[in-house]
């Protein structure tokens, strides 16, 4: 269960539930993310099953998307719930291969639930990270809207949304997402992974404690849980990705998280990227350009998913 260092660019350290987002966390996110609020909008629309899921991002259209929120532009699916409401989501399901040459039925795909940052569903999460992971790993990816109808580029609104979204409500909504996914013929509901960024990382970790059956949990600069008894409920392996200059989650907290996972006897790997603050993996363009440590983290995340979801 010991952690190890994947490269010289990344280092790892040995050594009742906490809220997954706080006012201090929100302010820290503001400091790290506000400067890039507009620059992250992609130039290209994303495609899913032949449908254009983003309006063209040009001129006044960009301003309207920023002003109105991006949820309606990026969500491509409405997930029905048992109480009659609907959850907006981005869904990417790559083609599956036959189990063998003699069998025509395709093999069912593992499912990865991707939880967004505190902005809500955005082009970077949906058309970029979710779609890229689905294609690279060969799993179905669902990125649900945990804010129940809103996303924003306005940082104060993002802080408000994060602070007013309780974990219990997220748990209920993710239960509904899994119930819906179980009806999809392409999806193997027995092989579920969770991944989240920042706000979403904390929510994913907490949900893995509540759900207990996830085979993989990836926390990308999300709030750690330090209670050993809580962590014992996790049913799979944990990958944590943090920066050693993250003011929101200091190195001591990350080391305490690793130690708590060790005591809880959870297989884990904690990656600490040198010289990086909070939210250092902004979009897939960093990976495509070969930027470090983003490319290294991408390799670690996709390898982790292959090794956990397909066994």
N, C-alpha and C positions, 0 to 999 in steps of 0.2 A: 504493500500500500504506500510505499515511499514515493515521493515526488522526484522528478528528475528534470534536468535542463535540456531542452531540445536543441539549443544552439547558443552561440555566444551572444546572440541578440536578446535572448530571453533567459531569465534566471528563476529558480524556484527555491523556496525555503522549506525546511523541515521544522520541524519543531513539534420564562415562558416566551416564545417567539418575540423577535424584535420587529418594530414596524419597518416595512420595506421602503418607506419614503418619509422624509421629515422636512420641516421648513429649512433646516440647515442643508439638507441634501439638495433641495430645490434651488437654494441660493447658489450652491456650488455648481450645479448644472448650469445655472444662468451665467456664471463667470466663464465657464469653459465653452458653452455652446452658442451664446448670443451672437458672437462675432461672425459665426458661420450660418446664421439663420437663413439668409437668402441665397448664399452661394451654393448650397447643396442641391438646389433643384436641378434635375438632370435635363440634358438637352434632347434626349430621345424618349419617346413613349415606350412603355413596356407592353408586351404582347402576351396574351394567354388564350389558348385555343382559338387563335385567329382574331381575337377581339382587341381593339385598342382600348386599354384600361386607363390611359391618361390623356387628357386634352393636350393639344400642342402647347408647349411652354414658350410662349413668345410674347414680347411687348406687354400690352395691357392684360393679356391672359394670365401672365405670371402674377401680376398685381392682384387680379381677382382671386386666384387660387390662394394666395397668401392671406387675403382679407377674409375669404369665406371658409377657409379650412380645406384640407385636401381629401377628406374621407370619401366623399362622393366621386372624386376623380380617380382614386386608387383602388377602392374596394371593387371586387368583381363578383362577389357572392353574398347572398343574404341567407344566413343560417337560421332556420326556424327553431324556436324554443318551445318547451312544453307549456309555458304560460301564455303563448300566443304572440310574443314579441319576436323581433328578429335581431340577430347580431350581424353587423357588417364585417366582412373579412376579405382578405386577399388569399386566393387559393391557387397553388401551382402543383399540378400533378404530371410528372413526366411520363412518357410511355413506358410500360412495363414489359419485360421479356417473358416468353414462355418458360415454364419451369424446366422443360426438356424438349428435345426435338419431337418426341412422340406425343406431347401434350399440347393441345391448342390453347388451353386456358392460361392466361398470363399469371405470373406470380404476383401476389399481393405485395404492396409496398409498405415499408415502415412509415410512420407518421411523425413529423416534427411540428410542434406548435411553437411559433415564434412570437414573442411578446415585445411590443414596440417600446421605444423610448418615451420620454415624458411629453413629446409633441403629439403623440398619437400615431395613427397610421399615416405614413409619409411615403413619397416615391422612393427614398433610400431604403426603407424597410421592405416595401412591397415589390416594386418592379426591379429592385436591385438585389438586396441580400436574400430575400426569400426565394426569388426565382433562381438566383445563382446557386444557392445551396441545393434546391430541388434538382437542378440539372447536374451539378457536380457529384452529389452523393447518390442520386437516384432514389430519393424518397419523396413522399407527398409532404407538402408544407402548407400549413394554414396559419396565417397571421391575422388573428381576430382583433377587432376594436374593443379594447377593455374600457373605453370611456363612454360607451353606449351612445354613439352618435356624434362625437365631436373629435376634431383634430385641429391643430393650430400651429402657426409660426410665431405667435405673439407670446413671448416668454412668460409674462405675468399670468396669462391664461393657462399656459402649460403647467405652471406651478400650481395654480388653483385646481386644475384637473387631476394632477398627481396626488395632491393632498386630500382630495375629496373622493378618491376611489379606494374604498376599503378592500382589504384582502378577501374578506368573506364574499363580497360581490364578485370579485374576479374568480374565486374558486367556483362559484355557482355558474358563471358564464362559461368557464373552461369545461366544466362538466357537460354543459349543453353542446359545446363544440365537439367534444369526444363522442357524445351520444349521436350527433349528426354524422360524424366521420365514420362511425361504426356501420352506417347504412351504405357507405360508398363501396362498390364492388372492388375498387382498386386498392383499398386500404386495409392493412393488417393492424387492427386495433390492439393486438397483443404486443406490438413493438412500437412504443410511443417514446418520443424524446421531447425535451423542453429546452428552449434557449431564449434568453432575454438580454436586452441591452439597457444598462443604467436602471431606470425605473422598472423596466421589464425583467431585468436580471433578478432583482429582489422578488418580484412577483412570481417568476418561474421557480425560484428556489423554494419559496413558501408553498407554492402549489404542489411541488414534488413531495413535500412533507405531508401535506393533506391527502394527496392522491395515492401516494405510496407505491404505485406500479410503474412509474417511468423508468425506462432502462438507461436513459441518459439525461443529465441535467447540465446545461452550460450557462454559467453566470458570467456575463461580460460586463465588467465594472458595475455590477449590481450590489446591493446591500447584503453583506454576509449575515448568516444566522450563526450565532456563537453558542447556543444552548445544545449541549451534547445529546440530551434526551430527545429533543425535537429532531435533531439530525438523524437519529437512529431510525426514524420512520421512512427515510429515503430508501427506495427499493433498488436503485441502480447506481451508476457511477457518476461522479461529479468532475467537471472541468471548470476551473475558475481562471479568468483572464483579467488582470489588473495592471495598472501602471504604477511604478515606484514613486512617482511624483504626484499621485492623486491626493488632493487635499480633502476630498470627500471621504475616501476610504484609505487611511494611512497604512503604512507598511505593517505597523504593529497589529492593526485589526485584521489584515490579510493573513498574517502569521498565526494569529489566534484562531481564525477561521480554519486554516489548515490543521492546526492542532486539534480543534474540536471535531473535525471530520475523522481524524486519525483515531481519536478516542471513541468515536461512534462506530468505528470499524467500517467506514464507507470508503470504497476505492475512489481515489481522487488524484487529480493532477492540478497543481496550482502554478500558473504561469504569470510571472511578473516582468513586464516589459520595461527595460531600462530607459530612463529619461522621459517617460511618458506620463502625462497627467490624465485627467478624466476624459472619457469620450474620445479617445484618440483614433478609433476606427470609425470614421464618419461615413464613408461610402465605398462602393466597390471599385470606383476609379482608382483609389489608392492601391488596391490589390492588383488591378490590371496594369498599372504603371510599375508594379514591383516595389512599391514603397515599403520600407521596413519601419516598425515591426508588423505592419498590417498584413503583408503577404505571409509572413511567418505564422501569424495568428490564424489566418485563413486556412493554411495547411494543417495546423493543429486541430482546428475546429472540424474540418471535413474528415480528417483521419479518425478523430475521436468518434464521430457519428458513424462512420463505416464500421469501426471496431465494436461499437456497442449496439447499434440498431439491427445489424445483420447477423447476429449470433444467436 
